[in-house]
Amino acid sequence: MVQYGDCPIHIGKGAFKKLKDHLKNRQNKKYGIFILVDENTGKYCLPVLLNQVSLLKNAEIIEIESGEEHKNINTCIALWNILSGKNVNRDAVLINLGGGLISDLGGFVATTFKRGIEFINIPTTVLAQADAATGGKTGVDLNLHKNEIGVFKLPSMVIIYPDFLKTLSRRDFFSGFAEIIKHALIADANYWKKIRQAQRTDEKGMLNVIRQSIVIKSTIVEKDPLEKGLRKILNFGHTIGHALESHFLGKPGVRLLHGEAVAAGIICESYISYQAKKISQVELNQITSFICSLYKHIPFKRKEEKKLIQFMQHDKKNRGADINFTLLAAIGKAEINKTCSVDVIKASFGFYHKLYQMSYV
């Protein structure tokens, strides 16, 4: 178990016992228990949860559509209306069973409904288990801008059940692994060595990796829960990553996962760190070769640079007119509130394409 703030994070196959203990006083009372799922977790993960925690068999299931395009205020309104229609009061609890979208959106809906009902996160993806379900950030997108609307609020508990990862495709698995790469690069050089050698198909090995990522993130968040300073190091790779993700959200029929965008962002922002003489050529090569071995190239063109820069100028971390970056000072150490010229940002795009031997026109 990892504790941060008032939120315990229970990890492993015994975690559901902790959930049972937490909910047992609600079993015979008129508390509303709701489980938020999408069509995938409803099919593959909900039966496991109901089998493991029998008192949830009378819970009300709310299903939403998966996909970042549904992480918006309209989905929130639909959920608020469902809760209001059930005459839910503040004694209710919302269990968020799913990936990062479910954790972010479900947490925001719970926190804002009647000024706050309890919510519990049960993350089912690498992305959510290692990152999104912990830390207390909730929110939704607005006009393609990532997490533009949201609040800080910790869940009452987080349940990490390793078997849920068996339901993931290779693509979804590695989308989450990008956040693990980020944690290593910003905070722990030894962890960086470990994840490059990890047997990612080994359940015990992955559980240890996820636990280490949770420890890294929770340690940072406890010191700076509202992202006034230190917590900004968790945004490494995300300034450019979020810009790419937002840009591709506006392209019908094109699916770019969060972690895929972050992996590209890590490459670009590592290049910017190198240009700022923060990391060496050897470190840059080590980072980029590892990421290129795991992630496919994201195709975007030079004429799209302006739009990407505009998304970056809208980033929440910015102060004034400058685009604010978290950069690497070395592998295992990050620095916040760094800026660079637009020309260097554009050069990082060219560097990214060159790595994959792709033309950038």
N, C-alpha and C positions, 0 to 999 in steps of 0.2 A: 504494500500500500504506500502511495505517495500522498502527502498532505500539503496543500497550499491554501493559505487562508482558512476559510471555514469549509473548504471543499475537499473531501477525501477522494482519491482516485484508487479504486480497487482493480488490481491487475491479475489476470489468470483465470483458470477454470473454476476457482472457488469464489469468484467475485459475485456470482448471483446469490450466494447465501447472504452477503451483506445487503443486497437489494431486498431480499425477503425480510430480513430483520428490520430494515428501514420502513418497509411498507406494511408490516404485520398489524400495526395499530389502526390501519385503515380498512382492514379486511371486512369487518362487520359493521362498519359505520357508513354514513351516507356521504362519503367523500367522493368527488369525481376523479377518476383516474383515466387519463387519455394517453394513447400511444400514437405518436406521429410517425408515419412511414411514407416511403414512396413505393412505386409499383414493384421495384426490385427488392427492397428490404421487407415489404409486405409478403412477398412470395418466399424469399429464401431465409430471412432472419427472424421474422415474427413467430413462425411455428416453433423455432428453437427457444425463443424467449418465453413463450407461453408454456412450453413443456418444462422448462427449468423453473419458472416462477408461477405456480398454479393459481395463485390468488389474482393474477392479471387476466385470467380467462374471462372475467366479467368486465374488464376495462373496455372503454369505447375506442375503436380504431378510427383514426383520421388519415386518409391517404391523399397525398399530393403527387403531382408529376415530377419526375426527376429532371435535372438539367438546369444549368445556371440561368437560362432565360426565364425560369419560373421563380427565381429568387428576387422577388419584387414586392412592392407594397400591395399590389392587387391580391397576391396570394395571402398576405397577412390579413387583409380585409376579409377574405373568405374564411380564414381560420377564426378570426375574432367573431365573425357572425355565427359560426358553428358553436363556439363556446358560449356566446350570449344566448343563442337559441336553446342551449341546454341549461340555462340559468345557473351557470357555473359561478361559484363564489371563491373567495381567496383561500379556502382550504383545499382546493383542487391541486392536482399535480399533472404536469405534462411530461411524458417520457419521450425523448427524442431518439428514435431508433434509426440510425442512418449515417450517411457521410457528412462532409463538411457543410453542405447546403442545409441539411436537416438540423444540424447542431446550431448553425448561425441563425437560421430563420425561426426555428422552434424556440430557441432561447429568447429571441427578440419578441416574438408573439407572447410568450409567457410573461416576460418582464414588464410589458406594457399593458397587458390586459388587467383591468381593475387595479392598476398601479402595481401589479406583480403577483403572480402565482408561482408556486414552486415548480422547478423543472429539473429533470435528471437527464444526463446525456449517456446514451449507450452507443458509442461510435462503432461503425461496422466496416470502415475502410482504413487503410494505412494512414491516409491523409488525416482523417478525423481522430484516430487513436493516438497518433504521434503529435498532432498539432491542434487541429481546429476545435475539438471538443473540450480542450483544456484552455485555461487562460482567461476566461470570462469575457471574451469579445462576442457580441451578438450583433446581427444586422442584416441588411438587405441592400441590393444594388438600386441605383436610381439613374435612369437615362444612360445605361451602359457603364456608369461609373461604379467601380467595385466598392461594396460596403459603405456607400455614401451615407446611409441612414442606419444608426445603431446606438447601442448603449453598452457600457461595461456592467456585467452582472455574472457572478459565479453561479454555476449549477449547484444544487445541494449535494450532488455526488456524481461521479463519473464511473461507469462500469466498463472495463476493458476485457472483452471475451475473445481470446485468440482465434477460436474456430471460425468466427465470422470472416476472417481474411481468406478462407478457402473458397468463398463465393466470388472472389474478385477475378476479373480478367487480368492478363499480364499488363495491359495498358493502364488499367485502374490501379493496379498494385504500384507500378512505377510512378504514377502521378503522385501518390503519397510519399514515395521514397525521396522525392525532391526536397520535401521539407526536412527529412532526416539528414540529407546532405547539407542543407543550410545550417541546421543545428550544429553539426560537426565543424563546419567552416568558421562559424562565428564564435565558437565557445570552447572547443576541445580538440586539439591536434591529435591526441591519442585515439579519440573516438573516430576521427577522420580515417586513421589507419584501419581501425576496426571495421568500419562499414565498407571499405573497399575490399576487404577480405571476407566479409560475412557471407555465409551460405544462406541466401535469401529465400530458399525453398524449405529451410529447416525451421520448424515451428518454434522450438526453444530458442534458437538463435535470433529469430525475428522478434520474439517476445522480449528478449534482453535488449535488443536494439530499441524497440519502442519504449521500454521502461527508461532507458538512458536518455532518450529524447524528451520524455515527459519530465525527468529530473532537471534537465538543462532548462527547459522552458519554464517550469514552475519556479525554479530558483530565480530566474530573471524577472518573472512576473511578480513574485512576492516583493522584490525590491522596488519595483516600479509598476504598480497595478494599472495606472491610468495613462501610461505611455508618455510621461513627461520628459524622460531622458533615456535611461538604459534600455528599456523595453524596445526602443526603436531598432536595436540591433537585430531583432527578429524580422525586420523588414528587408534584410539583405536579399537581393534578387527579385524583390517584389515591385520596385518602382517601375522597372522595365517589364517585368513579368505581368503585372496588373494591366499595364498599357496594352500589351499584346493580347491579353485575355479579353479586355474590353473591346479592342478593335475587331477581334474575330467574332465576338458576340453579335456584332452588327453585320456579319456576313451570313446570310441564310444558307443552310445546308452544310456549313463548315463547323466541325466540332473540335474545339481545342480545350483540353483539360487544364485545370488550374496548375497542377504540378508540372505539366509539359511547358506551360508558359513560364513558370518560375525557374525551371531548369535552364531555359534560354536566357532568362533574366540574370541568373547566376553567372553564366558565361560572359554576358555583356558587362555586368558590373564588376566581375573579376578583371576584365580587360581595362575598365576605367580605373580600378585599383592599381593595376600595373602601370598605366600611363601616369598616375599620380605618384609613382615611385613608392607605393605602399608594399607591394608584393613583388617577388622576383619572377624572372622568366621561367625558372624551374617550377615555382609554385603555380604560376598561370598554366603551364603545360600540364601539370599533374591534375589540376582541376578540370580543364577542358577535355583532356583525353578521357577521363573517367566519365564525364557527363555525355560526351559524344558516343561512348560505347553503350549507353543505356537508352538514349532518347533520339528520336528521329528529328530531322531538320524541319523547322516551321517555315513555310514559304511566305515571305512578304517582300514587297518590292520597294525600290528607292522612292518612288512617287508616294508611298504610304508613310514616309518618315514624318511629314508634317502632322498627320493625324496622330501618330504615336506620341510625338512631342506634346501635342495638345492634351492628350490623356495624362501624360506625366505632369504637366503644369497644373492639373486638377487634383494631384495627389494630396491626401490629407496631411502628410508630413511636412509639406512645404510651408515656408515662412517668407512672406514677401514674394518677389517675382522669381526667385531662384528655385530650381528643381533640387529637392533635398534627397540625398542618397545615404544609405549605409554602405560603407566600403570596408574591404578587408585591410587590416594592418599587417596581417600574416595569417597563415592557415591556423585557425583556432582563436583568432582575435579580430574584433571588428571595431570600427569607429563610426559614430553617428554624426548627422548634420554636416555632411560633406557635399560640396557642389562642384560642378564642372561645366565647361562650355557645351553649347549645343553641338558644336563641331566634334567634340570628343564622343558625345553620345552617338552621333551619326557614324563615327568611325568604329564604334563598338558593334554597330549593326553590320558593317562591312566585314569586320573581323569574324563575327558569328557565321556569316555565309561562307567565308573563305575556309573556315574549319571543316565544313561539310563539302568543300569543293563545289559549291553552288555559286552561280553568277548572281551578282546583286546589281540589277539595272532598274 
